[in-house]
Structures are given as C-alpha cells and as structure tokens.
Amino acid sequence: MKMRPLSPTPTPGLAPKPSPAVTLPAFLQAPHRVAFLPGMVFAITLLAGWSLEMSHRLTGFALPLAIPATLAHGFLMLYGIFPFFMTGFILTAGPRWLNVDAPSRARYLTIPALMAAGLVLWLAALALGPGLAVAGLLSYALGFAGLVLVFGQTILASPQPDRRHAIAVELAFIVGVAGLMAALYWLLSGDTLGWAVMRDLALWGFLLPVFLTVSHRMVPFFSSGVLAGYTVWRPNWLLYALLAGSFGHGLLHIAAVTTLPADLPLALLLAYTSWRWQLRASLSVRLLGMLHLAFAWLAIGFTLYVLQEGAALFGQPLLGLAPLHAITTGFFLTMVIAFVTRVSLGHSGRPLEASPGVWRLYLAAHWMALARVLADLLPAGLTSVLYVVAAGGWLLTLLCWGRLFIPAYLKRREDGKPG
C-alpha cells in the first residue's frame, strides 16, 4: 500500500522562497553596498579599539600606541566612519537628485577601496609606527578626492536647474579634503595645530554641513510621503542659515574666540526646525521617527554649547566635551543609523518598516549617546566608568546593527530587482 506523506506537498508558487545566496557579484552591484559594508566594519573595529582603550584607562594603564590615543581617536572617528556612509549615500541618491546616470562600477568601486586601504594602513600604524599613517592618509585622501571629482562631474552633467543641495555637499567634501591635508601636515611635522585644524574643518566644514544639507532635503520629503496632511517646509534660507551657523562656529573656534554668536541663533533655529518638521507626529511611523529623533540632538548639542560659552565668559569652565558628543554621538551616529537603515531596507527589496528589533537598537543608540554626554556632567568619579559604558554600549549596538544589515550587502535584492 502506498504511504501518504506526513506533510502536504507545497503548492507551486506558495512555497517559501529561499534566502538569496551571498555572492561577490551581488556585493559589487551598487555603490551603497561597497561603501556601507566597510563603513560598518570600520565603525565596529574603531569602537572595539576605543572600548579597549577606555577599559585600560580605567585600570590605570594605556595601550602602547605609536600615535597618541586621543589624537588617533579624533582623526579616526571623524574620517573612519561617516565618509563611507556619505559615499554610499551620495553616489546612490545624488544622481537621482540631479537626473543623471549613476557612476560607472569602476569609479564607485575605486573610491571606497582606496579609502579602506588607507584606513587599514592607518590602523597598522598605531602599532608599527607613524610612517604607515602617512601612507594610509595619502591612499585615503586619493580615494576621497576621487569622490569629489566624480560627484563634481555628476553635478556639471546635470540638467536640473536647482542643484543647490548637491553643490552644498560637494563644497563640504572639498573642505573634507582640506581637513585631510591638515592631518597630513600634523603627521609629517608633529605639530598638533594641524590636528586641531583638521578636527575643526572636518566637524564644522565637512561632516555637519553634509548632514544638514541631506537632512534639509530628505527629512521633509520622507515625512510628506507618510504623514497625512504634511506640509513640506524647507525654505532655501533655512539651508543657508544652517550652513552659515556650522561654518561660523568652526571659524570662531579656530580663531579661539567665543562661538556664542553662532551657537545661540543656531540652537534656536534648530529647535524651531524640529518643531516645524513635526517631530512628535513623525513618531507614529518608526522609520521616519528615527530621522526626526536624530535631528533633535542638534538643538540639544548647540544649547549645551550656548551654556558652555556663556559660562566661559564669566571664567567658569562647564560641561567639558558634552556639547561636542551631543552632536557627534547624539546626532551624527544616530542619523547614520537612521538613514543607512532606510537605504539598506529599500535597496535590499525589503519593506520600509522599522521592525521592533531595529527600533530597540535605535533607542539603545540614543541611550549610549546620552551616557557619553552625561559622562562630562556627572562627578569625576563616575566619568571614567561612563566612558567605558558608552563605548562598550556603542560597540554592542553597532555589532547588532551590522548583524542585521551586513548580509544584505552581500546578497541580491529579495524582490529580484537590480541594485
């Protein structure tokens, strides 16, 4: 007698689809893949190294590095994480903004490859000597200059009459190259003034202007697509004012004078912008709320700068690095998580929805940013402990985030479409 199967035969077309396989062609298929993956890997690597350094300091020891840890940390956190994600984003979204073809594969592969090779040499230099850091910086700078060239050519080829956002990003990238030249001077001469100029150029002339420009263009656009009755508010004067505030803060800091004239109006404008962009309403859609919550850190950061600079006028040191880390860990890192999550979901063929797991990871990132800010506000005895908690917490958060999305860069889209 013929035995009946214990489970029904799957109906054709209804059987679960197998997960796409990891392949090299899939990884090389789009700019965001080849830039986001090294960005995540370096973010995890750098946070692991910094967590180790913070733990050693807590026990009274310091790692024997060829380049002072604090100076290396400043350079690597500015140039070792965010530019990779910016590269992937702008080579994906930029051509759409400008209505032109995407760059060729040879171009979008070469840029992050040179940057990644440079960072590997830079990290090796921490153990083997600063000579490798110079070689690494030159490789990185060559790759980043390639980004400036490719995106500049994209802008020139565009028929779009309004290219202001693309031009603003391109100008910020050029300042980023200037920051790399300041870093090269520091490495060759040993003069930490070069490092300080690099820091200010990278923070206030490069990274923050890029984040502000992309936020000005994309946050209202995304909001209008999902919030009923949403009115897009992104006047041109707002973009110019935000960029002027960022550059103004940096120039005043380089000149070693109070940054209060830039910080106060910027803090007020950023708070007003969050309100006009409907922060509260955005929280009804988690993936959108991630962008708005990240942006809200800017008003907090510059309000802390106002308090710090106001106290300094009366000779009272206050807040330490809390304002800076409200912007770098509060805004930069959480906005990267928000934007990269959105792009990664959309370009892997998955629904544009923040799962409960993604949402919890994102909220954890905010808690870690808060821990780093509080480290400079609480009594000295708790500061070192919070440094370790914040660094270790960020490492764990990024590890979980990478586990969710790194496989997507190595597989074809789930919907079978190219990209």
N, C-alpha and C positions, 0 to 999 in steps of 0.2 A: 504494500500500500504506500502511495506517495505521501511523504510527510509535508504538512503545511508549514510555511515559515513562521517563526515565533514573532516576527515583526513585519508589518506590511511593507511591500515594495514601494519605495518612494515614487510618487507620481512625477513623471518627467516635467521639468520646469519648476518644481516646487522643492526639490532637494536643496539643502543649504549649500551656498557657494563656498568653495574652498578659499582660504585666505590667500591673497596674492603672494607669490614667492619673492624672496629677497634676490635681486639681480643688480649687476653693475649697470646695464642699460637703463634700468628704472632710475637709479641714483643720478645718472648723468642727463636725465631727460629735461630738467628745468632749472633755472637759476636759483630758485629758493631752496631746492634740495641740496645743491652743492655748497651753499653758503650757510644755511641754517644748521646743517649737521655739524660742521666744525665749530660753529658758534656755540652749540650746546655742549660739545665735547670740551672745548676750552673753558666754558663757564664752569662746568663741573670740576675740571682739573684745577683751575685757579682757586675756586672756593675750597677744594680739598687742601691745596697748599697753604692757603691763608688760615684755614681751621687748624692745621698742624702748627703753624707759626704762633697763633694765638694760644694754643694749648701749651706749647713750650714756654711762652712768656709767663703763663700762669704759674708754672713750676719754677720760674726764675732762670730759665735757660733760653737761649736764642739759637736758631738754626745757623750753622756756619755758611753764610751765603757770600758769593763774590761781589754782589751788589747789595747795598743796604736794603733790608726787607721793606721798610716803609716807602722808599723811593721806587723799588720794583713794584710794590703793590699799587702805587699811584699810576704808574705807566700801564701796567698790565690790566688793571680794572677798567681803564678808560679806552685803551686800544685793543684789548684782548677779547672782548665780548661783543659790545654793541656794534662795532663796524661790520661784523659778519652778518648780523641780522639786518642791518641797514642795506648792505649789499644785496642780500637776497630779496628784500622787500622792494627796493627801488628798481632793480633790474626786472622785477615781475610787474609791479604796479606802474612804474614810470612810463614805459611805452604805451600803456593804456591811457594814462593821463594825456599823453602827447599825440596819441593816434598814429603811432609809427610801429614798425616791426620790432620785435624783440631782438636783442643782440644775438649774434651767432654763438654756437656752442663753444667754439674755440675761445671766444672772448669771455663768456661767463664762467668758463672753467679756469682760465688762467688767473683771473683776479683773485678768487679766494685761495687758489693753490699757492700763489706767491705769498699771500698774507699768512696762510697757515704754516708754510715752511719757515717764514721769518719768525713766527712765534715759537715754533719748536726750537729754533736756534737760540732765541732769547731765553727760553726756559732752561736750555742746556747751559747757557752762560752763567746762570745762578750758581752752578756747581763747578763749572770748568774755567770761568774767567770772563771778564767783560769784553774781550776781543770778539767772542762769538755773538755778544749782544749787538755790536756794531754791524756785523754781517747779517744778523737777523733783522735788524732795523732797516737795512738797505733793501733786503728782499721784501719785507712788509711794505715799505714805502713805495717800491716799484709796483706792487700789486695794487695798492690804494691809489697811486697816481693813474694806473690803468683804469680804475673805476671813474676817476674824474674825467679822463679822456673819453671813455665810452659813453658816459651819461651826457657829457657836453656835446658830443656828436649827435646823440639822440635828440637833444633839445634843438640843435641847429637844423635838424632834418624835419622838425615838427611843423605841420601846417596850422596848428592850433594858435588862435590869436592870444589866448590867455595862458601863459606859461609861467606865471609868477611863482607858483609853488615849486615847480621843477627848478627854476633858476635859483630860488632861495636855498634849496637843498644843495645844488651844485656849488654855490658860493660857500656854504658851510663845509662842504667836502674840501674845498680849496684851503680853508682855514685849518682843516684837519691835517692837510699836507704840511702847512706851516708849523703846526704843532709837532709833527714828526721831525722836521728839520731842527726845531729847538731841542728835541730829545737827542738827536744826533750830536748836536753841539755839547750837550751835557755829557754824553758818553765819551766823546773824544777829549774833552777838556777837564772833566771832573767838576766843572762849575755848576753848582746846584741852582744857580739862577736860571740856567737853561731848562732844568727840570720844572722850576716854578712857572716859567713862561709856557712850557708845554702843557702843564696842568690847566692853566687859565685859558689858553687857546682851545684846548680840547673840550673843556667843560662848557665854557660860555660862548665860544665862537663856532664850535663844531657840533657837539652832541646835543646840547639843549636846543639850538636853532633847528636842527633836523627834527627832533621830537616835536617841537612846537609847530613847525610847518606841516608835518604829516598829521598831527592832531587837528590843526585848523581845517585841513582839507577833508579828512576822513571821518572824524567823530560825528560832526553834524550829518554827514552823508549817510553813515551807517544808521544813525538814530532815525532819520527820516524814513528809512526803509522798514522799520519795525514798530515805531511808536505812532499810533493813530493820532492824526491832527497835529503832528510835529511840524513846527516852522523852522526851516533851516536859518540859522543866524551865524554867519561867518564873514562879516564885512572885511574888506581889504585893509582898512585902517587897523583892525584888530591884529591881523598878521604883522603889519609893520610895527605896531606898538609892542607886541610881544618880542619880536626880534630885536628891536631897539633896546628894550629892557635887559635882555640877555647880554647883548654886546656891551651895553652900558655898564652893567655890573662887572663884567670881565675887565673892561678898560680901567674902571675905577680901582679895582683890586690890584691890577698890575701897577697902577700909579701909586699904590699904597695910601690911598685916601678913603674916606668913608664911602661905602656903597649905598648909603641910605637914600640918596636922590633917585637911584634906580629901583631899590628894593620896595619902598613904600608904595609908589604907584603900581608896580608890578604885582605886589601882593593883593592890592585891592582889585585890580583888573582881572587877575586870575580867579579870585573868589567870585566875582561877578560873572565871569565866563562860565564857570561850573554851574552857576545858577541858571543862566540863560540857556545853557545846553541841556538843562533838565536832568541833573544828576539823580534826583530822587525818582523820577519816572523811569529812568533807564534801568533801575534795579529790578523792574518787573521782567526784564529779559537778561538773563545772567551773562551771556556772551557780550552783550552791549554794555551792561553794567560794569564789566571788567575794565573797559576802556575809560569810563567815566570815573570810577573809583581811583584808578591810577592817576588820572589828570588832577584829581582833587589834592593829591600830595603837593603839587606845585604851590598852591596857595598856602599850605601849611609851611612848606620849606621857606618861602620868602617872608612869611610872617615871623618865623624864627629869626631870619636874617635881620628884619627890622628891629626886633627886640635886642638882638646881639649888638647891632651897630648903634642903637640908641643908648644902651648901657655903656658901650665903649666911649661915647662922647663924654661920659662922666667918669671915665677911668675905671670902670667896673668890668672885668672880664666875665663873660657869661656864655653859657651854652656849648662851648667847645666846638666840636665838629658836628653837632646835632643838626644845624641847618643844612650843611652840605650833604649829610647822609639822608636827610629827609628827601632831598632831590635825587640823589644817586641811587640809593636803595629803595626809597619810597616811590619815586616817580619812574626813574629810568628802568629799573628791573621789573617792577610790576607792569609797566606799559609794554615792555618787551614780551613778557609772558602773555599779556592780553592780545597784542597784535599777532605774535607768532602763532599762538593757539588758533586764532581766527583764520589766518592764512593756511596753516597746516591742515585744519579741518576741511576748508573749502577746496584746497588743491590736492587732497587725498580722496576726494569724492565722498566724504562723509557729511552728515547733516551739520549745519551751522548751529550747533547747540552745545552749551557747556554742560557736560554730564555732572552729576553730583561729585564724582571724584575730582574732576578738573576744577570745579568750584571750590572744593575744600583745599586743594593745593594752592589755588589762587589766594584764598583767605589766609592760608598759612604764610604765604609770601608777605602779606601785609603785617602779620604779627611779627615776622622776623625783621621787617623794616622798622617797626615800632620799637622792638628790642634794641636795635642798633642806635636809634635816636635817643632812647631813654638812657643808654649807657653813658652819655655825656651829661645827663641831667640829674642822675642819682648820686649818692655819696660815693667817694672814691673807692671804698672797699668793695662795692658791687660792680664797678666799671669793668674790671678785667673778666669777671665771671660772665657779664652780659656780652662782652666781646666774643667769648667762646660760644655762648648760647646762640648769638645771632649768626656767627659764621657757620657753626655746625648745623643750625636750623636751615640756613640758606642752602647748604650743601645737600641736605636731605631732600629739601623741596625741589631743587634742580635735578637731583637723581630721579625722583619720582616723575617729574615733568618729562625728562629725557626718555624715561622708560615708556611713557605714553606715546611720544611722537617720533623718536629717532627711527623706529621700524618703518614708519610711514614714508620716510625719505628714501628708503631702500627698496620699496615695493611700488608696483604700478598702482594707479588710482583704482579704488574699489568699484567705481562706476564704469571703468574701462576707457574713459576719455584720456586724451593726451595731456601731459602737463605734470 
